[in-house]
Amino acid sequence: MAIHYALDDHRNDFCLMQDGARPHRTPAVFDFLSEHFNDCVIALDYDKHTGTGIAWSPHSPDFTPCDFFLWGYLKDLVYRRTPQTIGELKQRISTTCETSPSDMFGRVSGQFCLRLSHVVAANGVILKTSLFNFWHQSL
């Protein structure tokens, strides 16, 4: 219920960029996104389901902060010692998220436009290692 109020308050403040994972591309998810974000969604197959939004290529580079940073960052910290149970895994993920510097996530999110500008400057040529090296040096 709280998510509905938050979405209503910020409906025009941002667009949603989806990660493209199969469970996030179901009709129910697309219907929810359509209801709350209308045509301001960047997602794989969203435009085919709703007729709106911006198509996201399944072979696009890892521009999203979760793809180019968060998952690797969390995995490195969580698996320093292999968790022995699902409960331990969940606890480590929670603890890692709670104890990570919040300003770091802001800097990472700010890299999205910068990463796009480098691809535009290179006329669409994508050099993942160059983007990664540039991003890594700027944090």
N, CA, C and O atoms as CSV, one atom per row, in Angstrom:
chain,resi,resn,atom,element,x,y,z
A,1,MET,N,N,0.811,-1.196,0.000
A,1,MET,CA,C,0.000,0.000,0.000
A,1,MET,C,C,0.858,1.266,0.000
A,1,MET,O,O,0.554,2.229,-0.704
A,2,ALA,N,N,1.930,1.257,0.793
A,2,ALA,CA,C,2.796,2.434,0.884
A,2,ALA,C,C,3.442,2.760,-0.454
A,2,ALA,O,O,3.650,3.929,-0.777
A,3,ILE,N,N,3.758,1.741,-1.225
A,3,ILE,CA,C,4.390,1.994,-2.528
A,3,ILE,C,C,3.461,2.776,-3.447
A,3,ILE,O,O,3.925,3.585,-4.251
A,4,HIS,N,N,2.168,2.546,-3.339
A,4,HIS,CA,C,1.225,3.285,-4.176
A,4,HIS,C,C,1.254,4.773,-3.843
A,4,HIS,O,O,1.217,5.608,-4.747
A,5,TYR,N,N,1.320,5.119,-2.550
A,5,TYR,CA,C,1.387,6.522,-2.154
A,5,TYR,C,C,2.690,7.156,-2.616
A,5,TYR,O,O,2.691,8.285,-3.107
A,6,ALA,N,N,3.791,6.443,-2.465
A,6,ALA,CA,C,5.088,6.970,-2.898
A,6,ALA,C,C,5.096,7.195,-4.403
A,6,ALA,O,O,5.596,8.214,-4.877
A,7,LEU,N,N,4.547,6.255,-5.148
A,7,LEU,CA,C,4.506,6.402,-6.596
A,7,LEU,C,C,3.614,7.561,-7.007
A,7,LEU,O,O,3.956,8.309,-7.923
A,8,ASP,N,N,2.480,7.719,-6.345
A,8,ASP,CA,C,1.583,8.820,-6.672
A,8,ASP,C,C,2.248,10.169,-6.426
A,8,ASP,O,O,2.062,11.104,-7.205
A,9,ASP,N,N,3.023,10.275,-5.348
A,9,ASP,CA,C,3.685,11.530,-5.007
A,9,ASP,C,C,4.804,11.889,-5.974
A,9,ASP,O,O,5.125,13.068,-6.131
A,10,HIS,N,N,5.398,10.905,-6.620
A,10,HIS,CA,C,6.573,11.154,-7.454
A,10,HIS,C,C,6.395,10.693,-8.896
A,10,HIS,O,O,7.376,10.465,-9.603
A,11,ARG,N,N,5.183,10.559,-9.319
A,11,ARG,CA,C,4.875,10.006,-10.640
A,11,ARG,C,C,5.610,10.722,-11.775
A,11,ARG,O,O,6.049,10.068,-12.720
A,12,ASN,N,N,5.752,12.021,-11.708
A,12,ASN,CA,C,6.363,12.771,-12.808
A,12,ASN,C,C,7.831,13.111,-12.573
A,12,ASN,O,O,8.430,13.847,-13.357
A,13,ASP,N,N,8.410,12.585,-11.508
A,13,ASP,CA,C,9.784,12.933,-11.159
A,13,ASP,C,C,10.834,12.089,-11.861
A,13,ASP,O,O,11.985,12.511,-11.968
A,14,PHE,N,N,10.471,10.918,-12.338
A,14,PHE,CA,C,11.479,10.029,-12.900
A,14,PHE,C,C,10.842,9.001,-13.821
A,14,PHE,O,O,9.626,8.810,-13.835
A,15,CYS,N,N,11.701,8.348,-14.588
A,15,CYS,CA,C,11.302,7.198,-15.400
A,15,CYS,C,C,11.898,5.957,-14.760
A,15,CYS,O,O,12.908,6.031,-14.061
A,16,LEU,N,N,11.289,4.856,-14.995
A,16,LEU,CA,C,11.787,3.600,-14.457
A,16,LEU,C,C,12.575,2.865,-15.529
A,16,LEU,O,O,12.099,2.697,-16.651
A,17,MET,N,N,13.775,2.429,-15.184
A,17,MET,CA,C,14.552,1.580,-16.083
A,17,MET,C,C,14.594,0.201,-15.458
A,17,MET,O,O,15.112,0.015,-14.357
A,18,GLN,N,N,14.049,-0.749,-16.167
A,18,GLN,CA,C,13.974,-2.109,-15.655
A,18,GLN,C,C,15.206,-2.906,-16.051
A,18,GLN,O,O,15.854,-2.597,-17.051
A,19,ASP,N,N,15.529,-3.923,-15.276
A,19,ASP,CA,C,16.751,-4.692,-15.520
A,19,ASP,C,C,16.610,-5.778,-16.574
A,19,ASP,O,O,17.626,-6.308,-17.024
A,20,GLY,N,N,15.420,-6.129,-16.983
A,20,GLY,CA,C,15.237,-7.119,-18.040
A,20,GLY,C,C,15.200,-8.561,-17.581
A,20,GLY,O,O,15.092,-9.462,-18.413
A,21,ALA,N,N,15.285,-8.810,-16.283
A,21,ALA,CA,C,15.208,-10.185,-15.783
A,21,ALA,C,C,13.844,-10.773,-16.130
A,21,ALA,O,O,12.831,-10.078,-16.053
A,22,ARG,N,N,13.812,-12.023,-16.504
A,22,ARG,CA,C,12.571,-12.676,-16.936
A,22,ARG,C,C,11.422,-12.490,-15.927
A,22,ARG,O,O,10.318,-12.160,-16.359
A,23,PRO,N,N,11.614,-12.682,-14.611
A,23,PRO,CA,C,10.491,-12.514,-13.685
A,23,PRO,C,C,9.949,-11.085,-13.634
A,23,PRO,O,O,8.830,-10.864,-13.173
A,24,HIS,N,N,10.732,-10.122,-14.101
A,24,HIS,CA,C,10.299,-8.729,-14.090
A,24,HIS,C,C,9.618,-8.332,-15.390
A,24,HIS,O,O,9.274,-7.165,-15.579
A,25,ARG,N,N,9.419,-9.296,-16.289
A,25,ARG,CA,C,8.838,-9.017,-17.599
A,25,ARG,C,C,7.542,-9.780,-17.813
A,25,ARG,O,O,7.241,-10.180,-18.937
A,26,THR,N,N,6.787,-9.982,-16.778
A,26,THR,CA,C,5.514,-10.689,-16.892
A,26,THR,C,C,4.392,-9.692,-17.180
A,26,THR,O,O,4.551,-8.498,-16.923
A,27,PRO,N,N,3.270,-10.160,-17.706
A,27,PRO,CA,C,2.143,-9.253,-17.928
A,27,PRO,C,C,1.717,-8.514,-16.655
A,27,PRO,O,O,1.378,-7.332,-16.714
A,28,ALA,N,N,1.731,-9.190,-15.520
A,28,ALA,CA,C,1.323,-8.534,-14.269
A,28,ALA,C,C,2.270,-7.390,-13.914
A,28,ALA,O,O,1.824,-6.324,-13.490
A,29,VAL,N,N,3.567,-7.606,-14.084
A,29,VAL,CA,C,4.543,-6.549,-13.789
A,29,VAL,C,C,4.376,-5.400,-14.775
A,29,VAL,O,O,4.372,-4.236,-14.374
A,30,PHE,N,N,4.237,-5.716,-16.064
A,30,PHE,CA,C,4.062,-4.664,-17.060
A,30,PHE,C,C,2.782,-3.870,-16.809
A,30,PHE,O,O,2.770,-2.651,-16.984
A,31,ASP,N,N,1.716,-4.537,-16.404
A,31,ASP,CA,C,0.473,-3.828,-16.089
A,31,ASP,C,C,0.676,-2.879,-14.914
A,31,ASP,O,O,0.190,-1.748,-14.936
A,32,PHE,N,N,1.395,-3.337,-13.884
A,32,PHE,CA,C,1.686,-2.484,-12.724
A,32,PHE,C,C,2.502,-1.269,-13.157
A,32,PHE,O,O,2.189,-0.140,-12.779
A,33,LEU,N,N,3.546,-1.502,-13.948
A,33,LEU,CA,C,4.396,-0.403,-14.403
A,33,LEU,C,C,3.609,0.572,-15.263
A,33,LEU,O,O,3.775,1.786,-15.142
A,34,SER,N,N,2.762,0.051,-16.122
A,34,SER,CA,C,1.946,0.903,-16.977
A,34,SER,C,C,1.009,1.775,-16.149
A,34,SER,O,O,0.822,2.956,-16.441
A,35,GLU,N,N,0.429,1.187,-15.126
A,35,GLU,CA,C,-0.485,1.930,-14.252
A,35,GLU,C,C,0.226,3.068,-13.535
A,35,GLU,O,O,-0.352,4.141,-13.356
A,36,HIS,N,N,1.462,2.852,-13.126
A,36,HIS,CA,C,2.157,3.830,-12.293
A,36,HIS,C,C,3.152,4.716,-13.030
A,36,HIS,O,O,3.468,5.806,-12.554
A,37,PHE,N,N,3.651,4.274,-14.177
A,37,PHE,CA,C,4.660,5.053,-14.882
A,37,PHE,C,C,4.251,5.423,-16.302
A,37,PHE,O,O,4.972,6.151,-16.984
A,38,ASN,N,N,3.107,4.931,-16.751
A,38,ASN,CA,C,2.603,5.208,-18.096
A,38,ASN,C,C,3.660,4.894,-19.140
A,38,ASN,O,O,4.119,3.756,-19.242
A,39,ASP,N,N,4.051,5.907,-19.923
A,39,ASP,CA,C,5.022,5.660,-20.989
A,39,ASP,C,C,6.454,5.965,-20.563
A,39,ASP,O,O,7.357,5.971,-21.399
A,40,CYS,N,N,6.668,6.212,-19.302
A,40,CYS,CA,C,8.004,6.563,-18.815
A,40,CYS,C,C,8.706,5.333,-18.232
A,40,CYS,O,O,9.157,5.342,-17.087
A,41,VAL,N,N,8.786,4.288,-19.036
A,41,VAL,CA,C,9.440,3.037,-18.642
A,41,VAL,C,C,10.405,2.652,-19.756
A,41,VAL,O,O,10.053,2.669,-20.935
A,42,ILE,N,N,11.618,2.307,-19.366
A,42,ILE,CA,C,12.615,1.785,-20.297
A,42,ILE,C,C,12.794,0.327,-19.914
A,42,ILE,O,O,13.329,0.023,-18.848
A,43,ALA,N,N,12.348,-0.580,-20.783
A,43,ALA,CA,C,12.380,-1.992,-20.408
A,43,ALA,C,C,12.291,-2.889,-21.633
A,43,ALA,O,O,11.667,-2.540,-22.635
A,44,LEU,N,N,12.914,-4.026,-21.535
A,44,LEU,CA,C,12.846,-5.042,-22.579
A,44,LEU,C,C,11.413,-5.569,-22.675
A,44,LEU,O,O,10.850,-6.022,-21.679
A,45,ASP,N,N,10.830,-5.512,-23.856
A,45,ASP,CA,C,9.481,-6.011,-24.168
A,45,ASP,C,C,8.338,-5.163,-23.614
A,45,ASP,O,O,7.177,-5.472,-23.885
A,46,TYR,N,N,8.618,-4.113,-22.855
A,46,TYR,CA,C,7.544,-3.294,-22.291
A,46,TYR,C,C,6.710,-2.671,-23.407
A,46,TYR,O,O,5.481,-2.676,-23.349
A,47,ASP,N,N,7.382,-2.139,-24.417
A,47,ASP,CA,C,6.661,-1.489,-25.511
A,47,ASP,C,C,5.777,-2.468,-26.277
A,47,ASP,O,O,4.727,-2.082,-26.790
A,48,LYS,N,N,6.190,-3.720,-26.358
A,48,LYS,CA,C,5.378,-4.733,-27.050
A,48,LYS,C,C,4.111,-5.047,-26.260
A,48,LYS,O,O,3.063,-5.317,-26.846
A,49,HIS,N,N,4.206,-5.013,-24.949
A,49,HIS,CA,C,3.055,-5.333,-24.100
A,49,HIS,C,C,2.092,-4.155,-23.987
A,49,HIS,O,O,0.874,-4.336,-24.018
A,50,THR,N,N,2.645,-2.942,-23.854
A,50,THR,CA,C,1.798,-1.786,-23.566
A,50,THR,C,C,1.599,-0.846,-24.742
A,50,THR,O,O,0.645,-0.068,-24.764
A,51,GLY,N,N,2.502,-0.917,-25.727
A,51,GLY,CA,C,2.438,0.032,-26.831
A,51,GLY,C,C,3.044,1.378,-26.487
A,51,GLY,O,O,2.977,2.305,-27.293
A,52,THR,N,N,3.632,1.505,-25.313
A,52,THR,CA,C,4.272,2.752,-24.884
A,52,THR,C,C,5.655,2.429,-24.322
A,52,THR,O,O,6.104,1.283,-24.350
A,53,GLY,N,N,6.303,3.443,-23.822
A,53,GLY,CA,C,7.609,3.249,-23.203
A,53,GLY,C,C,8.727,3.240,-24.219
A,53,GLY,O,O,8.518,3.507,-25.403
A,54,ILE,N,N,9.907,2.933,-23.746
A,54,ILE,CA,C,11.106,2.917,-24.571
A,54,ILE,C,C,11.673,1.507,-24.551
A,54,ILE,O,O,11.903,0.935,-23.486
A,55,ALA,N,N,11.895,0.952,-25.733
A,55,ALA,CA,C,12.440,-0.405,-25.815
A,55,ALA,C,C,13.884,-0.414,-25.328
A,55,ALA,O,O,14.650,0.511,-25.596
A,56,TRP,N,N,14.235,-1.454,-24.625
A,56,TRP,CA,C,15.595,-1.629,-24.127
A,56,TRP,C,C,16.136,-2.890,-24.766
A,56,TRP,O,O,15.572,-3.972,-24.599
A,57,SER,N,N,17.212,-2.754,-25.485
A,57,SER,CA,C,17.776,-3.877,-26.218
A,57,SER,C,C,18.270,-4.968,-25.278
A,57,SER,O,O,18.901,-4.668,-24.264
A,58,PRO,N,N,17.993,-6.234,-25.600
A,58,PRO,CA,C,18.486,-7.319,-24.754
A,58,PRO,C,C,19.998,-7.463,-24.826
A,58,PRO,O,O,20.593,-8.147,-23.994
A,59,HIS,N,N,20.624,-6.832,-25.803
A,59,HIS,CA,C,22.075,-6.931,-25.942
A,59,HIS,C,C,22.758,-5.607,-25.630
A,59,HIS,O,O,23.891,-5.375,-26.052
A,60,SER,N,N,22.078,-4.746,-24.897
A,60,SER,CA,C,22.660,-3.456,-24.555
A,60,SER,C,C,23.741,-3.638,-23.493
A,60,SER,O,O,23.742,-4.637,-22.773
A,61,PRO,N,N,24.646,-2.691,-23.395
A,61,PRO,CA,C,25.684,-2.802,-22.373
A,61,PRO,C,C,25.088,-2.601,-20.984
A,61,PRO,O,O,23.945,-2.171,-20.831
A,62,ASP,N,N,25.868,-2.912,-20.015
A,62,ASP,CA,C,25.412,-2.771,-18.633
A,62,ASP,C,C,25.485,-1.314,-18.194
A,62,ASP,O,O,26.456,-0.886,-17.569
A,63,PHE,N,N,24.446,-0.564,-18.531
A,63,PHE,CA,C,24.400,0.833,-18.136
A,63,PHE,C,C,23.757,1.023,-16.773
A,63,PHE,O,O,24.066,1.990,-16.076
A,64,THR,N,N,22.876,0.126,-16.385
A,64,THR,CA,C,22.155,0.332,-15.137
A,64,THR,C,C,23.074,0.112,-13.948
A,64,THR,O,O,23.908,-0.793,-13.967
A,65,PRO,N,N,22.929,0.930,-12.913
A,65,PRO,CA,C,23.791,0.797,-11.736
A,65,PRO,C,C,23.773,-0.599,-11.119
A,65,PRO,O,O,24.796,-1.070,-10.623
A,66,CYS,N,N,22.635,-1.253,-11.145
A,66,CYS,CA,C,22.594,-2.610,-10.585
A,66,CYS,C,C,23.474,-3.548,-11.395
A,66,CYS,O,O,24.157,-4.401,-10.827
A,67,ASP,N,N,23.465,-3.401,-12.713
A,67,ASP,CA,C,24.266,-4.276,-13.567
A,67,ASP,C,C,25.747,-3.932,-13.527
A,67,ASP,O,O,26.585,-4.824,-13.387
A,68,PHE,N,N,26.082,-2.643,-13.648
A,68,PHE,CA,C,27.498,-2.321,-13.751
A,68,PHE,C,C,28.188,-2.145,-12.409
A,68,PHE,O,O,29.405,-1.967,-12.359
A,69,PHE,N,N,27.426,-2.193,-11.318
A,69,PHE,CA,C,28.085,-2.031,-10.032
A,69,PHE,C,C,27.515,-2.897,-8.913
A,69,PHE,O,O,28.227,-3.722,-8.339
A,70,LEU,N,N,26.244,-2.713,-8.605
A,70,LEU,CA,C,25.686,-3.239,-7.357
A,70,LEU,C,C,25.831,-4.739,-7.189
A,70,LEU,O,O,26.273,-5.200,-6.136
A,71,TRP,N,N,25.464,-5.521,-8.217
A,71,TRP,CA,C,25.488,-6.979,-8.035
A,71,TRP,C,C,26.905,-7.477,-7.768
A,71,TRP,O,O,27.100,-8.326,-6.898
A,72,GLY,N,N,27.878,-6.977,-8.482
A,72,GLY,CA,C,29.262,-7.396,-8.249
A,72,GLY,C,C,29.778,-6.945,-6.897
A,72,GLY,O,O,30.475,-7.691,-6.209
A,73,TYR,N,N,29.433,-5.725,-6.519
A,73,TYR,CA,C,29.844,-5.183,-5.221
A,73,TYR,C,C,29.292,-6.040,-4.084
A,73,TYR,O,O,30.029,-6.442,-3.183
A,74,LEU,N,N,27.986,-6.316,-4.136
A,74,LEU,CA,C,27.364,-7.131,-3.088
A,74,LEU,C,C,27.935,-8.540,-3.061
A,74,LEU,O,O,28.241,-9.076,-1.996
A,75,LYS,N,N,28.077,-9.131,-4.230
A,75,LYS,CA,C,28.589,-10.505,-4.292
A,75,LYS,C,C,29.991,-10.591,-3.694
A,75,LYS,O,O,30.283,-11.515,-2.935
A,76,ASP,N,N,30.857,-9.641,-4.029
A,76,ASP,CA,C,32.218,-9.652,-3.480
A,76,ASP,C,C,32.210,-9.608,-1.958
A,76,ASP,O,O,32.963,-10.337,-1.312
A,77,LEU,N,N,31.369,-8.765,-1.387
A,77,LEU,CA,C,31.337,-8.633,0.072
A,77,LEU,C,C,30.614,-9.795,0.747
A,77,LEU,O,O,31.076,-10.307,1.767
A,78,VAL,N,N,29.497,-10.206,0.187
A,78,VAL,CA,C,28.695,-11.272,0.798
A,78,VAL,C,C,29.430,-12.608,0.763
A,78,VAL,O,O,29.332,-13.399,1.701
A,79,TYR,N,N,30.158,-12.857,-0.310
A,79,TYR,CA,C,30.815,-14.159,-0.470
A,79,TYR,C,C,32.293,-14.164,-0.071
A,79,TYR,O,O,33.050,-15.036,-0.498
A,80,ARG,N,N,32.700,-13.197,0.743
A,80,ARG,CA,C,34.075,-13.267,1.260
A,80,ARG,C,C,34.286,-14.595,1.978
A,80,ARG,O,O,35.347,-15.215,1.898
A,81,ARG,N,N,33.243,-15.001,2.675
A,81,ARG,CA,C,33.159,-16.366,3.237
A,81,ARG,C,C,31.828,-16.908,2.739
A,81,ARG,O,O,30.800,-16.245,2.870
A,82,THR,N,N,31.841,-18.078,2.184
A,82,THR,CA,C,30.626,-18.647,1.607
A,82,THR,C,C,29.563,-18.860,2.683
A,82,THR,O,O,29.812,-19.552,3.670
A,83,PRO,N,N,28.377,-18.269,2.499
A,83,PRO,CA,C,27.289,-18.495,3.455
A,83,PRO,C,C,26.904,-19.974,3.471
A,83,PRO,O,O,26.901,-20.634,2.432
A,84,GLN,N,N,26.583,-20.480,4.646
A,84,GLN,CA,C,26.263,-21.901,4.793
A,84,GLN,C,C,24.768,-22.191,4.711
A,84,GLN,O,O,24.367,-23.328,4.464
A,85,THR,N,N,23.945,-21.170,4.916
A,85,THR,CA,C,22.492,-21.356,4.873
A,85,THR,C,C,21.852,-20.195,4.115
A,85,THR,O,O,22.473,-19.150,3.918
A,86,ILE,N,N,20.614,-20.392,3.699
A,86,ILE,CA,C,19.864,-19.314,3.048
A,86,ILE,C,C,19.686,-18.154,4.019
A,86,ILE,O,O,19.796,-16.992,3.629
A,87,GLY,N,N,19.412,-18.467,5.277
A,87,GLY,CA,C,19.251,-17.424,6.288
A,87,GLY,C,C,20.509,-16.580,6.442
A,87,GLY,O,O,20.441,-15.357,6.554
A,88,GLU,N,N,21.656,-17.248,6.445
A,88,GLU,CA,C,22.928,-16.524,6.556
A,88,GLU,C,C,23.160,-15.658,5.315
A,88,GLU,O,O,23.641,-14.530,5.425
A,89,LEU,N,N,22.822,-16.179,4.151
A,89,LEU,CA,C,22.954,-15.409,2.915
A,89,LEU,C,C,22.087,-14.151,2.973
A,89,LEU,O,O,22.555,-13.055,2.663
A,90,LYS,N,N,20.831,-14.310,3.368
A,90,LYS,CA,C,19.922,-13.162,3.473
A,90,LYS,C,C,20.445,-12.138,4.468
A,90,LYS,O,O,20.398,-10.936,4.208
A,91,GLN,N,N,20.941,-12.607,5.604
A,91,GLN,CA,C,21.459,-11.699,6.626
A,91,GLN,C,C,22.670,-10.924,6.111
A,91,GLN,O,O,22.785,-9.722,6.349
A,92,ARG,N,N,23.559,-11.599,5.418
A,92,ARG,CA,C,24.749,-10.921,4.878
A,92,ARG,C,C,24.369,-9.876,3.830
A,92,ARG,O,O,24.945,-8.789,3.791
A,93,ILE,N,N,23.409,-10.208,2.993
A,93,ILE,CA,C,22.965,-9.237,1.990
A,93,ILE,C,C,22.387,-8.012,2.685
A,93,ILE,O,O,22.720,-6.880,2.334
A,94,SER,N,N,21.523,-8.235,3.667
A,94,SER,CA,C,20.919,-7.117,4.403
A,94,SER,C,C,21.977,-6.277,5.096
A,94,SER,O,O,21.962,-5.049,5.004
A,95,THR,N,N,22.893,-6.935,5.787
A,95,THR,CA,C,23.942,-6.220,6.519
A,95,THR,C,C,24.831,-5.427,5.564
A,95,THR,O,O,25.183,-4.280,5.843
A,96,THR,N,N,25.187,-6.035,4.450
A,96,THR,CA,C,26.039,-5.350,3.474
A,96,THR,C,C,25.345,-4.111,2.924
A,96,THR,O,O,25.972,-3.061,2.784
A,97,CYS,N,N,24.067,-4.221,2.613
A,97,CYS,CA,C,23.316,-3.065,2.109
A,97,CYS,C,C,23.214,-1.969,3.164
A,97,CYS,O,O,23.379,-0.788,2.859
A,98,GLU,N,N,22.943,-2.362,4.395
A,98,GLU,CA,C,22.766,-1.385,5.475
A,98,GLU,C,C,24.060,-0.676,5.846
A,98,GLU,O,O,24.027,0.481,6.266
A,99,THR,N,N,25.197,-1.345,5.698
A,99,THR,CA,C,26.468,-0.759,6.134
A,99,THR,C,C,27.267,-0.133,4.995
A,99,THR,O,O,28.348,0.409,5.227
A,100,SER,N,N,26.760,-0.199,3.784
A,100,SER,CA,C,27.459,0.419,2.653
A,100,SER,C,C,27.239,1.927,2.691
A,100,SER,O,O,26.154,2.387,3.043
A,101,PRO,N,N,28.257,2.692,2.331
A,101,PRO,CA,C,28.124,4.154,2.370
A,101,PRO,C,C,27.056,4.646,1.392
A,101,PRO,O,O,27.121,4.347,0.200
A,102,SER,N,N,26.092,5.388,1.886
A,102,SER,CA,C,24.988,5.834,1.031
A,102,SER,C,C,25.461,6.786,-0.059
A,102,SER,O,O,24.885,6.795,-1.147
A,103,ASP,N,N,26.479,7.576,0.195
A,103,ASP,CA,C,26.950,8.496,-0.840
A,103,ASP,C,C,27.555,7.746,-2.028
A,103,ASP,O,O,27.561,8.252,-3.151
A,104,MET,N,N,28.058,6.554,-1.777
A,104,MET,CA,C,28.616,5.742,-2.854
A,104,MET,C,C,27.520,5.403,-3.870
A,104,MET,O,O,27.760,5.448,-5.077
A,105,PHE,N,N,26.339,5.069,-3.395
A,105,PHE,CA,C,25.246,4.723,-4.299
A,105,PHE,C,C,24.812,5.934,-5.122
A,105,PHE,O,O,24.436,5.792,-6.285
A,106,GLY,N,N,24.864,7.112,-4.528
A,106,GLY,CA,C,24.556,8.327,-5.278
A,106,GLY,C,C,25.560,8.578,-6.387
A,106,GLY,O,O,25.183,8.959,-7.495
A,107,ARG,N,N,26.839,8.368,-6.096
A,107,ARG,CA,C,27.875,8.542,-7.118
A,107,ARG,C,C,27.702,7.526,-8.243
A,107,ARG,O,O,27.858,7.851,-9.420
A,108,VAL,N,N,27.379,6.304,-7.867
A,108,VAL,CA,C,27.182,5.257,-8.877
A,108,VAL,C,C,25.999,5.604,-9.778
A,108,VAL,O,O,26.094,5.481,-10.999
A,109,SER,N,N,24.894,6.033,-9.188
A,109,SER,CA,C,23.718,6.395,-9.986
A,109,SER,C,C,24.026,7.552,-10.925
A,109,SER,O,O,23.516,7.605,-12.044
A,110,GLY,N,N,24.855,8.467,-10.471
A,110,GLY,CA,C,25.224,9.609,-11.297
A,110,GLY,C,C,26.040,9.234,-12.523
A,110,GLY,O,O,26.184,10.040,-13.442
A,111,GLN,N,N,26.566,8.036,-12.546
A,111,GLN,CA,C,27.383,7.593,-13.667
A,111,GLN,C,C,26.558,7.223,-14.899
A,111,GLN,O,O,27.106,7.119,-15.997
A,112,PHE,N,N,25.261,7.024,-14.734
A,112,PHE,CA,C,24.433,6.579,-15.854
A,112,PHE,C,C,24.531,7.529,-17.049
A,112,PHE,O,O,24.835,7.099,-18.162
A,113,CYS,N,N,24.277,8.813,-16.823
A,113,CYS,CA,C,24.324,9.778,-17.933
A,113,CYS,C,C,25.727,9.884,-18.505
A,113,CYS,O,O,25.901,10.025,-19.716
A,114,LEU,N,N,26.711,9.818,-17.647
A,114,LEU,CA,C,28.089,9.880,-18.113
A,114,LEU,C,C,28.418,8.695,-19.020
A,114,LEU,O,O,29.063,8.859,-20.055
A,115,ARG,N,N,27.977,7.518,-18.630
A,115,ARG,CA,C,28.218,6.323,-19.446
A,115,ARG,C,C,27.524,6.463,-20.806
A,115,ARG,O,O,28.097,6.113,-21.838
A,116,LEU,N,N,26.298,6.972,-20.801
A,116,LEU,CA,C,25.590,7.176,-22.067
A,116,LEU,C,C,26.309,8.193,-22.944
A,116,LEU,O,O,26.415,8.001,-24.155
A,117,SER,N,N,26.801,9.269,-22.345
A,117,SER,CA,C,27.472,10.300,-23.142
A,117,SER,C,C,28.730,9.753,-23.815
A,117,SER,O,O,29.074,10.183,-24.916
A,118,HIS,N,N,29.411,8.821,-23.174
A,118,HIS,CA,C,30.596,8.221,-23.790
A,118,HIS,C,C,30.218,7.358,-24.992
A,118,HIS,O,O,30.940,7.337,-25.989
A,119,VAL,N,N,29.115,6.659,-24.907
A,119,VAL,CA,C,28.667,5.851,-26.044
A,119,VAL,C,C,28.244,6.763,-27.193
A,119,VAL,O,O,28.555,6.484,-28.350
A,120,VAL,N,N,27.539,7.848,-26.884
A,120,VAL,CA,C,27.135,8.799,-27.923
A,120,VAL,C,C,28.374,9.409,-28.576
A,120,VAL,O,O,28.438,9.522,-29.800
A,121,ALA,N,N,29.354,9.802,-27.766
A,121,ALA,CA,C,30.586,10.397,-28.302
A,121,ALA,C,C,31.345,9.417,-29.193
A,121,ALA,O,O,32.053,9.828,-30.113
A,122,ALA,N,N,31.198,8.131,-28.921
A,122,ALA,CA,C,31.876,7.103,-29.719
A,122,ALA,C,C,30.989,6.599,-30.855
A,122,ALA,O,O,31.246,5.539,-31.426
A,123,ASN,N,N,29.938,7.366,-31.181
A,123,ASN,CA,C,29.007,6.998,-32.255
A,123,ASN,C,C,28.402,5.615,-32.058
A,123,ASN,O,O,28.215,4.869,-33.020
A,124,GLY,N,N,28.100,5.281,-30.824
A,124,GLY,CA,C,27.429,4.026,-30.524
A,124,GLY,C,C,28.346,2.843,-30.321
A,124,GLY,O,O,27.886,1.747,-29.997
A,125,VAL,N,N,29.629,3.047,-30.505
A,125,VAL,CA,C,30.572,1.952,-30.283
A,125,VAL,C,C,30.698,1.743,-28.781
A,125,VAL,O,O,30.945,2.683,-28.025
A,126,ILE,N,N,30.529,0.519,-28.371
A,126,ILE,CA,C,30.534,0.212,-26.945
A,126,ILE,C,C,31.800,-0.548,-26.595
A,126,ILE,O,O,32.038,-1.652,-27.086
A,127,LEU,N,N,32.589,0.049,-25.757
A,127,LEU,CA,C,33.806,-0.592,-25.275
A,127,LEU,C,C,33.657,-0.763,-23.775
A,127,LEU,O,O,33.997,0.132,-23.002
A,128,LYS,N,N,33.151,-1.911,-23.369
A,128,LYS,CA,C,32.855,-2.127,-21.954
A,128,LYS,C,C,34.066,-1.880,-21.070
A,128,LYS,O,O,33.938,-1.280,-20.004
A,129,THR,N,N,35.232,-2.330,-21.492
A,129,THR,CA,C,36.396,-2.158,-20.623
A,129,THR,C,C,36.735,-0.688,-20.470
A,129,THR,O,O,37.127,-0.254,-19.387
A,130,SER,N,N,36.591,0.089,-21.539
A,130,SER,CA,C,36.868,1.518,-21.433
A,130,SER,C,C,35.872,2.196,-20.514
A,130,SER,O,O,36.253,3.026,-19.689
A,131,LEU,N,N,34.593,1.850,-20.647
A,131,LEU,CA,C,33.586,2.424,-19.762
A,131,LEU,C,C,33.856,2.035,-18.323
A,131,LEU,O,O,33.769,2.869,-17.422
A,132,PHE,N,N,34.185,0.767,-18.107
A,132,PHE,CA,C,34.442,0.320,-16.746
A,132,PHE,C,C,35.645,1.045,-16.166
A,132,PHE,O,O,35.595,1.514,-15.030
A,133,ASN,N,N,36.726,1.142,-16.931
A,133,ASN,CA,C,37.924,1.803,-16.421
A,133,ASN,C,C,37.656,3.263,-16.104
A,133,ASN,O,O,38.100,3.766,-15.072
A,134,PHE,N,N,36.929,3.954,-16.988
A,134,PHE,CA,C,36.606,5.348,-16.737
A,134,PHE,C,C,35.757,5.486,-15.484
A,134,PHE,O,O,36.025,6.327,-14.626
A,135,TRP,N,N,34.722,4.642,-15.387
A,135,TRP,CA,C,33.822,4.699,-14.238
A,135,TRP,C,C,34.577,4.420,-12.952
A,135,TRP,O,O,34.397,5.128,-11.962
A,136,HIS,N,N,35.409,3.407,-12.955
A,136,HIS,CA,C,36.132,2.996,-11.758
A,136,HIS,C,C,37.048,4.123,-11.272
A,136,HIS,O,O,37.153,4.355,-10.067
A,137,GLN,N,N,37.703,4.814,-12.186
A,137,GLN,CA,C,38.610,5.890,-11.813
A,137,GLN,C,C,37.866,7.098,-11.272
A,137,GLN,O,O,38.424,7.854,-10.476
A,138,SER,N,N,36.621,7.299,-11.683
A,138,SER,CA,C,35.897,8.502,-11.283
A,138,SER,C,C,35.189,8.374,-9.947
A,138,SER,O,O,34.696,9.372,-9.423
A,139,LEU,N,N,35.122,7.172,-9.378
A,139,LEU,CA,C,34.444,7.018,-8.084
A,139,LEU,C,C,35.343,7.324,-6.936
A,139,LEU,O,O,34.921,7.241,-5.783
